[in-house]
């Protein structure tokens, strides 16, 4: 995987972040979801490099080979704001003061927070198979609770750790054929690590508490995404079934939104890498036009 990419471990104020980086050109930051690692991008990242981008793929705080602080009762150490601070610091350390961004699933919640908290750093944002956490919760009904019951199970204290760590291979299921053998092995090693499992659960606990409050405060203050946004969703997942057109929801959060569905299951970077990479490259290529027009600096500092 990731032939020609370098690996780094970048230390931030509270965490150590494992990062893969490759290519030369406008920087792009790719954020994975639960329960994956940065290896989920192994079929997409090289394609973006071929199209002339620098690609950075981190393990989110606590996931994979990244480590964060000890959990606390208020869950702030695993808030999307804390993770966004990590990634802003990582990109500066790697020499990228302004960059394009894509986040999938839980990584999409981090991408939203990065775009809101660091608008001068984010030139374009792609949001994949996700909505703001508050938009999910405001629409929570019987169907949502039945399909997404894990949100509320993961939020319970201690019980999820005991259940998952008793049989992580039975809980987290993956197919090495569809995932790719090396991606599968890296993911499996992570899910067998109790510290990683605890951090992934803290991600969800933060989502229902501190992250929700942060989003509510943004809405009350009228804070919105300032850069162009691309919304993509998997047609064989349930986002559209639950909520209808995701673009309508995201337009309350950003003035410049476009997007479409992709014929894929939830793990789109593994299942439909060609279509996803083409959509991201076409969208991120606008950074070059912005640079040429003097509207942004998407290249490494």
C-alpha positions, 0 to 999 in steps of 0.5 A, spaced: 500 500 500 501 507 499 507 506 494 512 512 494 508 515 500 512 517 507 510 516 514 511 520 519 509 521 527 507 528 528 506 530 536 501 535 537 499 538 544 495 532 546 496 527 541 501 523 537 498 522 530 501 517 525 501 520 518 502 518 510 504 523 505 505 522 498 505 526 491 507 533 489 502 539 488 496 542 492 495 539 498 489 534 500 487 531 507 483 525 507 480 523 513 477 516 515 471 514 519 469 509 524 472 503 525 477 504 519 484 507 519 488 511 514 489 505 510 482 505 508 484 510 502 490 506 499 486 505 493 484 513 492 490 516 495 495 514 489 490 516 484 490 523 487 497 523 487 497 521 479 493 527 478 498 532 481 496 532 488 500 532 495 496 527 499 496 526 507 492 521 510 492 521 518 490 516 523 485 520 527 486 521 534 486 514 538 485 510 531 490 506 528 497 508 530 495 515 533 494 516 540 491 521 544 490 523 552 487 519 557 479 519 557 475 524 561 468 524 564 467 530 559 470 527 553 473 533 551 479 530 549 476 526 543 471 532 541 471 533 534 474 540 536 480 537 539 481 532 533 481 538 528 486 542 532 491 536 531 490 536 524 491 543 523 497 542 527 499 536 523 498 540 516 502 546 519 508 541 521 508 538 514 508 545 511 501 546 508 498 552 511 492 551 506 489 545 504 483 541 501 480 536 505 475 530 505 472 526 511 468 520 511 463 518 516 466 520 523 472 523 519 466 528 516 464 530 522 472 532 524 472 535 517 466 540 518 469 542 525 476 543 521 472 548 516 468 551 521 474 553 526 480 554 521 476 557 515 483 560 513 486 553 512 481 550 508 480 551 501 475 546 499 471 541 503 468 534 501 463 531 506 462 523 505 457 519 507 455 524 513 451 530 516 452 534 522 451 530 528 445 535 530 442 534 524 442 526 525 439 527 532 434 532 531 431 527 526 432 521 530 426 517 530 424 509 531 428 508 524 434 512 526 434 509 533 433 502 530 439 503 524 444 507 528 443 504 535 450 503 536 451 511 537 447 510 543 450 503 545 457 506 544 455 512 549 454 508 555 460 508 560 464 501 560 459 496 557 461 497 550 468 496 552 467 489 555 462 487 550 467 489 544 474 487 547 471 480 549 471 478 541 473 484 537 473 479 531 466 478 532 464 485 533 468 488 527 467 484 521 471 486 514 472 482 508 480 482 506 478 481 499 474 487 498 478 491 503 485 489 500 489 484 504 494 490 507 488 494 509 485 489 512 491 487 517 492 494 519 485 495 521 484 488 524 490 490 528 487 496 531 480 493 532 484 488 537 487 493 541 483 495 547 486 502 547 484 504 540 477 501 542 476 505 548 478 511 543 473 510 538 468 509 543 470 516 546 469 519 539 462 517 539 461 519 547 464 526 545 459 526 539 453 526 543 455 531 548 461 536 547 460 536 539 453 537 539 454 543 544 459 546 539 454 545 533 448 548 537 453 554 538 455 555 531 448 555 529 446 560 534 451 564 532 450 563 524 457 560 523 457 557 516 462 553 512 466 559 508 469 555 502 466 550 497 463 544 499 462 537 495 457 532 498 457 525 496 453 519 499 453 512 498 447 509 494 447 503 497 448 506 504 442 509 508 443 516 508 438 518 503 433 513 505 433 516 512 433 523 510 432 524 503 436 529 499 443 530 503 444 537 499 438 540 502 440 539 509 448 541 508 445 547 504 443 550 511 451 549 513 454 552 507 452 557 501 456 553 496 454 546 496 454 541 490 454 533 490 451 527 488 450 519 490 455 514 488 454 507 487 457 504 493 456 501 500 458 505 506 466 504 505 466 508 498 474 509 498 474 501 498 468 499 494 468 505 489 475 508 489 475 510 481 469 514 482 470 517 488 477 519 486 475 522 480 469 526 484 474 528 489 480 530 483 475 534 479 472 538 485 479 539 488 482 541 481 478 548 483 484 549 488 488 550 482 484 555 479 483 559 485 490 559 486 491 562 479 486 567 480 489 569 486 484 567 491 487 562 495 494 558 496 493 551 496 500 549 495 505 547 500 508 553 504 
